[in-house]
Amino acid sequence: MEGKDWKASSSSEEEAGFGLDDDEEFHSGGSGSKLQFRVGSSKARWVTELAMAEVEVKRGKLWTTTGLIRSGKTYCFIEEALYLSAIGELQVLGSEDDEDVISLKGLYEKIAEEKSGCCWESYEVYRYLKGLGYIIRRHGVPWTSKDGVITTPSGEEDKDDVTRLLGDMQIQCDARAVFDVYLPNSRFKKSSPGEPSFVACFSGDSPPSKKDVKVLLSRVAAPLMFCHIAQGRVSFFSFGSIDLPVLP
C-alpha cells in the first residue's frame, strides 16, 4: 500500500492557469451575504428540482474545466457552485425569481443535506484537489454529450438527463469511485478529455476490502486513489500487489 499526504493549498483558478477578467476588485454579495465576489463574476441560478445550479452568465476561462453542458446550457454540481462561490468567482441566485445571492452558509447547508449527490467528505476532496490545480469531474459523468452520448425518453433533454445522472449517484457506504481527476492542462477540452490521471475513491471509515478493490478495478480503467479525511487533512493511498512469505 502506498500513501500520499499532499500539503493543502489555497490556490485558486487563477493559480491553476485560468486567467481572470480585467476587473479584479472585490465587492460584497447580496443581502446578508459575507461572500466577496469579483467585479464581473459569473452568475447561476439554483434549480431545486435538479439540485444543481444553471449558469446564466459565464465570465472567465474557468468554465473550460467546470460545469457540464446539456442542450447548450451549463450546469454546476453543488461542489462546483460552492467552490467557485467561496473564491468569489460565482454568484448563485435563489430559485425562480429570487434575486438574492445564496450565502456561503446556505450552500454549505445544501452539502450537509446530502441530496445533491455530494457529501461533506466529497467536497473536502474536491476543494483540496481543485486548489492544487487539478481538473475534476464526478466519476463517469460526461461534461458534454460529445464526451459521452446520453439519450433521454422525453424532449426535455437537459433536465431529464441531469436528473437521471443525480439519481445514479446516490451516496453509498461501500467503496465507490467519486471523482475523475485530470492533470492541469491549458489545452483541455470537455468534449475530448481523454483518460483521467486517477480516480478518487471513498471506502468509508476503514480501508476497502480486497473484494471492493477488485470490483472497482474491474469497472475503472484509470489508477485508483483512495481518499481519507481526518481533522480536515486530506490523504490519498493506493494499493499494489503484496506477496507474503510462505511459512514452512
Helices and strands as residue ranges (DSSP letters): E 2-4, E 26-28, E 36-38, E 42-47, E 52-57, G 61-64, E 68-70, E 73-76, H 78-86, E 90-93, H 104-113, H 120-131, E 135-138, H 157-167, E 176-182, E 198-202, H 210-219, E 224-230, E 233-238
